[in-house]
Amino acid sequence: MFRGACGTKVRNFPAWSDSSAALIHGRAQMLAHHTLSRRPVYADDSWGSIYRNGDYCMPHSHLRSNASIVYMLDPGDDDPGEPMAGRLCFADPRIPACCPHEPGRVTQHLIPTMGPGAMIIFASDYLHSVNPHRGRRPRVTLSWNITLERLPGRAGEGWVK
């Protein structure tokens, strides 16, 4: 089994008919609305990711979206021997914090602190990854790809994710 495929995915959680999922989905949409110049926003795709021990996510960016959101439901177990285990990392030359020595040259990662209930929004084309998770209890996140206009078709049609 390939462990770098971003954990186990559960799609379309806003359709679960669960009040907690609806509340978090609404919070994500409001964050996107306020962040993206208070324009209407649309969730083109949404998913939950469950990272078990050894799961990680290769560096990637997101298609079909202007912004992406990650909500930390449960960071799982910490690994005292590896403080970067299971952490979301950005390594993009457009992020000044990644290029402290020379603009456009990535020499360090931007690694946000994400405890339970933390929500982060970022440009979908930023290169990001998740370090291998270590722990018995899974790391669980919810994610959205946000657009400023409704797109035809569904996310995943006609392209490889």
C-alpha positions as CSV (number, residue, x, y, z in Angstrom):
1,M,0.0,0.0,0.0
2,F,1.3,3.5,-1.0
3,R,1.5,5.5,2.3
4,G,2.0,8.9,0.5
5,A,-1.5,9.2,-0.9
6,C,-2.8,11.7,1.8
7,G,-4.4,9.1,4.0
8,T,-7.9,7.6,3.6
9,K,-10.3,10.0,1.9
10,V,-14.0,10.4,2.8
11,R,-15.8,12.6,0.2
12,N,-18.5,15.2,0.3
13,F,-19.0,15.5,4.1
14,P,-21.4,18.5,3.7
15,A,-24.0,15.9,2.4
16,W,-23.8,13.7,5.5
17,S,-26.9,15.3,7.1
18,D,-24.9,15.9,10.3
19,S,-25.3,19.1,12.2
20,S,-21.6,19.2,13.2
21,A,-20.4,18.7,9.6
22,A,-22.9,21.4,8.5
23,L,-21.5,23.8,11.1
24,I,-17.9,23.3,10.1
25,H,-18.8,23.5,6.4
26,G,-20.6,26.8,7.0
27,R,-17.6,28.1,9.0
28,A,-15.2,27.2,6.1
29,Q,-17.5,28.9,3.6
30,M,-17.7,32.1,5.7
31,L,-13.9,32.1,6.1
32,A,-13.5,31.9,2.3
33,H,-16.1,34.6,1.8
34,H,-14.4,37.0,4.1
35,T,-10.9,36.2,2.9
36,L,-11.7,36.4,-0.8
37,S,-13.0,40.0,-0.9
38,R,-16.4,39.1,0.4
39,R,-17.5,37.7,-3.0
40,P,-19.7,34.6,-3.3
41,V,-17.7,31.4,-2.9
42,Y,-18.4,27.8,-3.9
43,A,-17.0,24.5,-2.5
44,D,-16.0,22.6,-5.7
45,D,-14.7,19.7,-3.6
46,S,-14.6,18.6,0.0
47,W,-13.2,15.7,1.8
48,G,-12.0,14.3,5.1
49,S,-8.6,12.7,5.4
50,I,-7.7,10.1,7.9
51,Y,-3.9,9.6,8.4
52,R,-2.9,6.5,10.2
53,N,0.6,5.7,11.4
54,G,3.0,6.1,8.5
55,D,0.5,7.9,6.2
56,Y,1.7,11.2,4.6
57,C,1.0,13.4,1.6
58,M,3.4,14.1,-1.2
59,P,4.0,17.7,-2.3
60,H,1.1,18.9,-4.4
61,S,-1.2,21.8,-5.2
62,H,-4.9,21.8,-6.0
63,L,-6.7,22.1,-9.3
64,R,-10.0,23.7,-10.1
65,S,-9.9,26.1,-7.1
66,N,-8.8,29.6,-6.0
67,A,-8.3,28.8,-2.3
68,S,-8.1,25.7,-0.2
69,I,-9.1,25.2,3.4
70,V,-7.9,22.7,6.0
71,Y,-9.7,22.2,9.3
72,M,-7.9,20.1,12.0
73,L,-10.5,17.8,13.6
74,D,-7.9,15.8,15.5
75,P,-4.1,16.0,15.2
76,G,-3.8,12.4,16.5
77,D,-0.9,11.4,18.7
78,D,2.2,13.5,19.0
79,D,5.6,11.8,18.4
80,P,8.0,13.3,21.0
81,G,11.0,12.0,19.0
82,E,9.8,13.8,15.8
83,P,8.0,17.1,16.4
84,M,7.4,17.6,12.6
85,A,5.4,14.3,12.3
86,G,2.0,14.7,10.8
87,R,2.5,18.5,10.2
88,L,1.2,20.4,7.2
89,C,4.1,22.1,5.4
90,F,4.3,24.7,2.7
91,A,7.4,25.0,0.5
92,D,6.5,27.6,-2.2
93,P,8.7,30.3,-3.6
94,R,5.8,32.8,-3.5
95,I,5.6,32.6,0.3
96,P,8.2,35.0,1.8
97,A,8.6,33.0,5.0
98,C,9.8,30.1,2.8
99,C,12.5,32.3,1.2
100,P,14.2,34.2,4.1
101,H,17.6,34.4,2.4
102,E,16.7,35.2,-1.2
103,P,13.3,36.0,-2.8
104,G,12.0,33.0,-4.8
105,R,14.4,30.4,-3.4
106,V,12.9,28.1,-0.8
107,T,15.3,27.3,2.0
108,Q,12.7,26.6,4.8
109,H,9.2,25.4,5.2
110,L,6.3,27.3,6.6
111,I,4.7,25.0,9.1
112,P,1.5,26.3,10.8
113,T,0.5,25.2,14.2
114,M,-2.8,23.3,13.9
115,G,-4.4,22.1,17.1
116,P,-8.0,20.8,17.2
117,G,-10.4,23.3,15.7
118,A,-7.8,25.2,13.8
119,M,-8.7,26.3,10.3
120,I,-6.3,27.6,7.7
121,I,-7.0,29.1,4.2
122,F,-4.3,29.3,1.5
123,A,-3.9,29.8,-2.3
124,S,-4.7,26.4,-3.9
125,D,-1.7,26.6,-6.1
126,Y,0.8,26.8,-3.2
127,L,3.0,23.7,-3.0
128,H,2.2,21.9,0.3
129,S,2.5,18.4,1.9
130,V,1.9,16.6,5.1
131,N,4.8,14.9,6.9
132,P,4.4,11.2,7.9
133,H,2.0,10.8,10.8
134,R,3.3,8.8,13.8
135,G,0.9,7.6,16.4
136,R,-1.8,5.1,17.3
137,R,-4.6,7.6,17.2
138,P,-5.3,8.9,13.6
139,R,-4.8,12.4,12.4
140,V,-8.1,13.7,11.0
141,T,-8.7,16.8,8.8
142,L,-11.5,18.2,6.7
143,S,-10.6,20.1,3.5
144,W,-12.3,22.2,0.9
145,N,-11.3,23.5,-2.6
146,I,-13.1,26.9,-3.0
147,T,-13.9,28.7,-6.2
148,L,-15.2,32.2,-7.0
149,E,-17.6,30.8,-9.6
150,R,-19.4,27.6,-10.0
151,L,-17.5,25.2,-12.3
152,P,-19.1,22.8,-14.7
153,G,-18.9,19.1,-13.9
154,R,-17.6,17.7,-10.7
155,A,-14.1,17.8,-9.2
156,G,-12.2,14.7,-10.3
157,E,-13.9,14.4,-13.7
158,G,-11.4,14.5,-16.6
159,W,-8.3,14.9,-14.4
160,V,-6.2,12.8,-12.2
161,K,-6.1,13.8,-8.5
